[in-house]
Amino acid sequence: MGSQVIYNQIRKNAAQATKQAEGGEFTWTKAQFDALKQGDILKQGAGGTNYEDVIKEHGKPSKESTTKKKDRENKVISYVSTGNNIQSVTLTFDKQEDGSFLLISKVAMGLE
């Protein structure tokens, strides 16, 4: 019973996040996710995929947040789809000296 309540809450949260997204359409494929380049976390994401490139290809994320710790700034974005199969992509970017953000972490669920 408890797991069903948790599952329902996850679906509800995912639906709310999807409604917030521009167009609300989940556009990710496993091949697109796999093609993302994860940069060197010790070098502020050097070599990683640029945040702006992700936004151009997939549109506004379902959820976005920015955190600052000491001299570092990270941006976390999530794309969430609901329906028969919940799918999600969560990406973390590290801010560069020029103000751009490069990918340092990527996590996906349910992509085919």
PLY file of the C-alpha trace (Angstrom):
ply
format ascii 1.0
element vertex 112
property float x
property float y
property float z
element edge 111
property int vertex1
property int vertex2
end_header
0.00 0.00 0.00
2.78 2.46 0.90
4.60 1.90 -2.39
1.41 2.68 -4.33
1.09 6.01 -2.49
4.70 6.87 -3.31
4.22 5.85 -6.96
1.09 8.01 -7.22
2.94 10.99 -5.71
5.80 10.55 -8.20
3.31 10.48 -11.09
1.56 13.57 -9.71
4.85 15.48 -9.37
5.93 14.40 -12.84
2.61 15.54 -14.31
2.96 18.94 -12.64
6.52 19.30 -13.93
5.44 18.34 -17.44
2.68 20.95 -17.42
5.29 23.57 -16.54
7.39 22.73 -19.58
6.91 24.77 -22.70
4.86 22.61 -25.03
4.94 19.84 -22.41
6.33 17.32 -24.90
9.12 14.93 -23.91
11.58 14.79 -26.83
14.45 12.68 -25.50
15.65 9.38 -26.95
18.29 7.07 -25.51
20.60 7.88 -28.45
20.32 11.63 -27.74
21.00 11.07 -24.05
23.98 8.80 -24.77
25.41 11.42 -27.16
25.68 14.02 -24.38
29.30 14.58 -23.38
29.90 14.58 -19.66
32.75 16.98 -18.89
35.51 16.68 -16.32
33.95 17.55 -12.96
37.38 18.51 -11.56
37.82 21.03 -14.38
34.37 22.65 -14.10
32.91 20.52 -16.87
35.65 21.01 -19.47
34.71 19.05 -22.60
31.06 18.73 -21.61
27.94 19.52 -23.63
26.84 23.16 -23.41
23.57 24.00 -21.60
22.42 26.26 -24.45
22.78 23.42 -26.97
20.50 21.20 -24.85
17.87 23.95 -24.57
17.98 24.60 -28.34
17.39 20.91 -29.08
14.89 19.99 -26.35
13.26 23.26 -25.30
12.51 24.53 -21.84
12.98 21.88 -19.13
10.22 20.73 -16.80
12.25 21.98 -13.84
15.37 24.12 -13.46
17.35 25.25 -10.42
20.66 26.97 -9.77
22.84 26.50 -6.69
25.94 28.36 -5.54
28.58 26.94 -3.19
31.74 28.90 -2.50
33.18 29.80 -5.90
31.08 27.33 -7.94
27.66 27.63 -9.51
25.67 24.65 -10.79
22.49 24.44 -12.82
20.28 21.34 -12.65
17.56 20.78 -15.25
15.03 17.98 -15.58
12.81 16.84 -18.41
9.95 14.59 -17.27
7.33 12.68 -19.23
4.26 11.00 -17.86
1.95 8.50 -19.44
2.15 4.73 -19.48
5.91 4.88 -18.87
7.53 7.60 -16.81
10.66 8.90 -18.51
13.08 11.49 -17.21
16.40 13.13 -17.96
18.24 15.12 -15.28
21.34 17.09 -16.21
23.79 19.05 -14.04
25.95 21.82 -15.49
28.87 23.75 -13.99
29.31 27.48 -14.68
32.38 28.53 -16.67
34.41 31.73 -16.37
32.72 33.05 -19.54
29.26 32.55 -17.98
28.32 29.47 -19.99
27.39 26.14 -18.37
28.92 22.75 -19.28
27.56 19.27 -18.45
29.14 17.46 -15.50
26.47 14.84 -14.68
23.62 13.09 -16.48
20.95 10.66 -15.29
18.07 9.12 -17.26
15.17 6.84 -16.40
12.94 4.88 -18.76
14.50 5.89 -22.07
14.22 3.44 -24.95
0 1
1 2
2 3
3 4
4 5
5 6
6 7
7 8
8 9
9 10
10 11
11 12
12 13
13 14
14 15
15 16
16 17
17 18
18 19
19 20
20 21
21 22
22 23
23 24
24 25
25 26
26 27
27 28
28 29
29 30
30 31
31 32
32 33
33 34
34 35
35 36
36 37
37 38
38 39
39 40
40 41
41 42
42 43
43 44
44 45
45 46
46 47
47 48
48 49
49 50
50 51
51 52
52 53
53 54
54 55
55 56
56 57
57 58
58 59
59 60
60 61
61 62
62 63
63 64
64 65
65 66
66 67
67 68
68 69
69 70
70 71
71 72
72 73
73 74
74 75
75 76
76 77
77 78
78 79
79 80
80 81
81 82
82 83
83 84
84 85
85 86
86 87
87 88
88 89
89 90
90 91
91 92
92 93
93 94
94 95
95 96
96 97
97 98
98 99
99 100
100 101
101 102
102 103
103 104
104 105
105 106
106 107
107 108
108 109
109 110
110 111
